[in-house]
């Protein structure tokens, strides 16, 4: 059964299920699904560092924000079409990640984490103060939606609103990124990163250039974070300096740990759970940070390996009991 589950193309299955949301749900559910899809890519990009390579980054939100600003400036200020601005945002963010990562990977453990935080705060300060380019504390409001008339021309898609059409676009782009990340993690490159996570000294001893592989992982993670930021800036109809503030890195780290960083789909599950909890709790009480924090503490105590880790452990126990019956 486990081998059968491993052969299932889960990325395609998840894509087809998510594709039905605008048909089955209303505007609110499509809005929530769009947010979850974008955050899922953001969390999966962080997990390439945290869960796969064993690098704890406190500043991963910098690349989310850089991607959002890159795409927002290109589309709003320069009038560049989305299908040029989107890949440019990812590549531009990757360049920043390459430069920052060059210095970060020279340190390890808490020193690495603190240096990523320092770079993140530098990016935030630039975004907050550079009024002529980023809009300063006013940000870049009214980032335009891409031209999505071609989606409406598809059979069965003509009656959807612009928000639904953007959801379809975001879903396709995110699933392509997820497929690339999954392929990357299962490749020899991904296995080397896992080896570095398990024992970087032994990896170096057998001839692995640890810093070079860590820098490559840092850059790739930055690129995919930039893609998610570019989509979020359009989805939120604006890009603001708050996107780059260090506390946002804590949010994505909670998503990753809550879902289960040792499972590929864990960060995406964590993104969905945290987003839904946040939406539901804020609608019931003004003390939502306290309630949300309490729920997260309980979840992390009950599921120390994350939600996906708990499901995997439960499935293993069930199989063991059946085999002994």
C-alpha positions in Angstrom: 0.0 0.0 0.0 2.8 2.4 0.9 4.5 1.6 -2.5 1.2 2.3 -4.2 0.9 5.6 -2.5 4.4 6.6 -3.5 3.5 6.0 -7.2 0.5 8.3 -7.0 1.2 11.7 -8.8 0.1 13.7 -5.8 1.0 17.1 -7.3 -1.5 16.4 -10.1 -4.1 15.1 -7.7 -3.8 18.1 -5.4 -4.0 20.4 -8.5 -7.2 18.8 -9.8 -8.9 19.0 -6.4 -7.9 22.6 -5.9 -9.1 23.4 -9.4 -12.7 22.7 -8.4 -12.9 25.3 -5.6 -14.3 28.2 -7.7 -17.0 25.8 -8.9 -17.9 24.4 -5.5 -17.3 27.4 -3.3 -18.2 31.1 -3.3 -16.0 34.1 -3.5 -14.7 33.8 0.1 -13.5 30.3 -0.4 -11.7 31.2 -3.6 -10.1 34.1 -1.8 -9.0 31.9 1.0 -7.7 29.2 -1.4 -5.6 31.8 -3.3 -4.0 32.9 -0.1 -3.3 29.3 0.9 -1.8 28.4 -2.5 0.6 31.3 -2.4 1.6 30.7 1.2 2.1 27.0 0.5 4.7 27.8 -2.1 6.4 30.2 0.3 6.5 27.5 3.0 7.8 24.9 0.6 10.6 27.2 -0.5 11.7 27.7 3.1 11.6 23.9 3.7 14.2 23.5 1.0 16.5 25.2 3.6 15.0 24.1 6.9 13.8 20.5 6.3 16.0 19.4 3.4 19.3 21.1 4.0 19.1 21.8 7.8 19.6 25.5 7.5 17.5 27.7 9.9 16.7 31.0 8.2 15.1 33.8 10.2 15.1 36.1 7.1 13.5 34.1 4.4 10.7 36.7 4.2 13.2 39.1 2.5 13.0 37.1 -0.7 9.2 37.0 -0.5 9.2 40.8 -0.3 11.8 41.3 -2.9 9.8 39.2 -5.4 6.7 41.2 -4.6 8.4 44.5 -5.1 10.2 43.3 -8.2 6.9 42.2 -9.9 5.0 45.2 -8.6 7.5 47.8 -9.8 7.8 46.1 -13.2 4.0 45.9 -13.7 2.8 49.2 -12.1 5.7 51.6 -12.7 7.2 50.3 -15.9 4.1 48.7 -17.5 5.8 45.3 -18.1 3.4 42.5 -18.8 2.9 39.9 -16.1 4.4 37.0 -18.1 7.6 38.9 -18.3 7.5 40.5 -14.8 6.8 37.2 -13.0 9.8 35.2 -14.2 11.9 38.4 -13.9 10.9 38.7 -10.2 12.0 35.2 -9.5 15.3 35.6 -11.2 15.9 39.0 -9.7 15.2 37.6 -6.2 17.5 34.7 -6.9 20.3 37.1 -7.6 19.8 38.8 -4.3 19.6 35.4 -2.6 22.9 34.4 -4.3 24.7 37.6 -3.0 23.3 37.3 0.6 23.8 33.6 0.7 27.4 33.9 -0.3 28.0 35.5 3.1 25.5 33.5 5.1 26.7 30.1 4.2 30.2 31.0 5.6 28.6 30.7 9.1 26.7 27.8 10.7 23.9 27.2 13.2 22.7 30.3 15.2 25.3 32.6 13.5 23.9 31.6 10.1 20.3 32.3 11.3 21.2 35.7 12.8 23.0 36.8 9.6 19.9 35.9 7.5 17.9 38.0 9.9 20.3 40.9 9.6 20.1 40.8 5.8 16.3 40.7 6.0 16.3 43.8 8.2 18.5 45.6 5.7 16.1 44.8 2.9 13.2 46.0 5.1 15.0 49.3 5.8 15.6 49.9 2.1 12.0 49.2 1.2 10.8 51.4 4.0 13.0 54.4 3.2 13.5 54.3 -0.6 10.4 56.4 -1.4 11.2 57.0 -5.0 11.3 53.3 -5.9 9.4 51.3 -3.3 7.0 54.0 -2.2 8.4 54.0 1.3 5.9 53.5 4.1 3.1 54.0 1.7 4.2 51.1 -0.4 3.0 50.4 -4.0 -0.8 50.3 -3.9 -3.0 49.3 -6.9 -0.7 46.8 -8.5 -2.6 45.8 -11.6 -4.0 42.3 -12.3 -2.5 40.6 -15.4 -4.6 40.4 -18.5 -6.6 37.3 -18.0 -9.2 37.5 -20.8 -7.7 34.4 -22.3 -8.9 32.4 -19.3 -12.4 33.6 -19.9 -12.2 32.4 -23.5 -11.7 28.8 -22.3 -14.7 26.5 -22.4 -16.5 26.6 -19.0 -14.5 29.5 -17.6 -16.4 32.5 -19.1 -18.6 33.2 -16.1 -15.8 33.6 -13.5 -14.8 36.9 -11.9 -11.3 38.4 -12.1 -10.5 37.0 -8.7 -11.4 33.5 -9.7 -9.4 33.9 -12.9 -6.3 35.0 -11.0 -6.8 32.0 -8.7 -6.6 29.6 -11.7 -3.5 31.4 -12.9 -1.8 31.3 -9.5 -2.8 27.7 -9.0 -1.2 26.6 -12.3 2.0 28.6 -11.6 2.3 27.4 -8.1 1.8 23.7 -9.1 4.5 24.0 -11.7 6.8 25.4 -9.0 5.8 22.6 -6.6 6.5 20.0 -9.3 9.9 21.5 -9.9 10.7 21.5 -6.1 9.6 17.9 -5.8 11.7 16.9 -8.7 14.6 18.8 -7.2 14.3 17.2 -3.8 14.2 13.7 -5.3 17.2 14.3 -7.5 20.9 13.6 -6.7 21.2 17.3 -5.8 18.4 16.9 -3.2 20.0 13.8 -1.8 23.3 15.7 -1.3 21.4 18.4 0.6 19.9 15.7 2.8 23.3 14.3 3.5 24.5 17.8 4.5 21.6 18.0 6.9 22.4 14.7 8.5 26.1 15.3 8.9 27.8 18.2 7.2 31.3 17.1 8.5 30.9 13.6 7.0 29.6 15.1 3.7 32.7 17.3 3.5 34.9 14.4 4.3 33.6 12.4 1.3 34.3 15.3 -1.0 31.1 17.3 -1.1 31.6 21.1 -1.4 29.2 21.9 1.5 29.2 25.7 1.1 28.6 25.5 -2.7 25.6 23.1 -2.2 24.2 25.3 0.6 24.6 28.4 -1.5 22.8 26.6 -4.4 19.9 25.6 -2.0 19.8 29.2 -0.6 19.5 30.7 -4.1 16.9 28.2 -5.3 14.8 28.7 -2.1 15.0 32.5 -2.7 13.8 32.1 -6.3 10.7 30.2 -5.3 10.0 32.6 -2.4 10.3 35.4 -4.9 7.7 33.7 -7.1 5.3 33.4 -4.2 5.9 37.1 -3.3 5.2 38.2 -6.8 1.8 36.4 -6.8 1.0 37.8 -3.3 1.6 41.4 -4.3 -0.9 41.1 -7.2 -3.4 39.1 -5.0 -3.2 41.8 -2.3 -3.4 44.6 -4.9 -0.3 46.2 -3.4 3.2 45.8 -2.1 4.2 47.2 1.3 7.2 47.2 3.6 5.4 45.0 6.1 5.9 42.1 3.6 9.6 42.2 4.5 9.4 42.7 8.2 11.3 40.0 10.2 8.2 38.8 12.0 6.7 37.4 8.8 9.6 34.9 8.7 8.2 33.5 12.0 4.9 32.9 10.3 6.3 30.9 7.5 8.5 29.0 9.8 5.5 28.1 12.0 3.7 26.8 8.8 6.7 24.6 7.9 7.1 23.1 11.4 3.4 22.8 12.0 2.8 20.8 8.8 5.9 18.7 9.2 9.2 19.8 7.7 10.3 16.1 7.1 7.5 15.6 4.7 7.3 17.2 1.3 3.7 18.3 1.6 4.0 19.2 5.3 4.7 22.9 4.8 1.7 23.2 2.4 -0.5 21.5 5.0 0.8 23.9 7.7 0.1 26.9 5.4 -3.5 25.8 4.9 -4.0 25.1 8.6 -2.5 28.3 9.9 -4.3 30.4 7.3 -7.7 28.9 8.0 -7.2 29.2 11.8 -6.1 32.8 11.4 -9.2 33.7 9.3 -11.6 31.9 11.6 -10.3 33.1 14.9 -10.0 36.8 13.8 -13.7 36.7 12.9 -14.8 35.6 16.4 -12.6 37.5 18.9 -10.3 40.5 19.1 -7.9 38.5 21.2 -7.0 36.3 18.3 -3.2 36.4 18.8 -3.7 34.8 22.2 -6.2 32.2 21.0 -4.1 31.4 17.9 -0.9 31.1 19.9 -2.6 28.7 22.4 -3.9 26.5 19.6 -0.5 26.4 17.9 1.2 25.4 21.2 -1.2 22.6 21.7 -0.9 21.4 18.1 2.9 21.4 18.3 2.8 19.5 21.6 0.3 16.9 20.3 2.1 16.6 16.9 5.8 17.1 17.6 6.6 15.8 14.1 4.0 18.1 12.5 0.6 17.2 11.2 2.0 15.1 8.3 4.4 13.4 10.7 1.5 12.4 13.0 -0.6 11.1 10.0 2.4 9.1 8.8 3.0 7.6 12.3 -0.7 6.8 12.6 -0.7 5.0 9.3 2.4 3.0 10.2 0.8 1.9 13.5 -2.4 0.9 11.6 -0.4 -1.2 9.1 1.6 -2.8 11.9 -1.6 -3.8 13.8 -3.1 -5.2 10.6 0.0 -7.2 9.9 -0.1 -8.7 13.4 -3.8 -9.4 13.3 
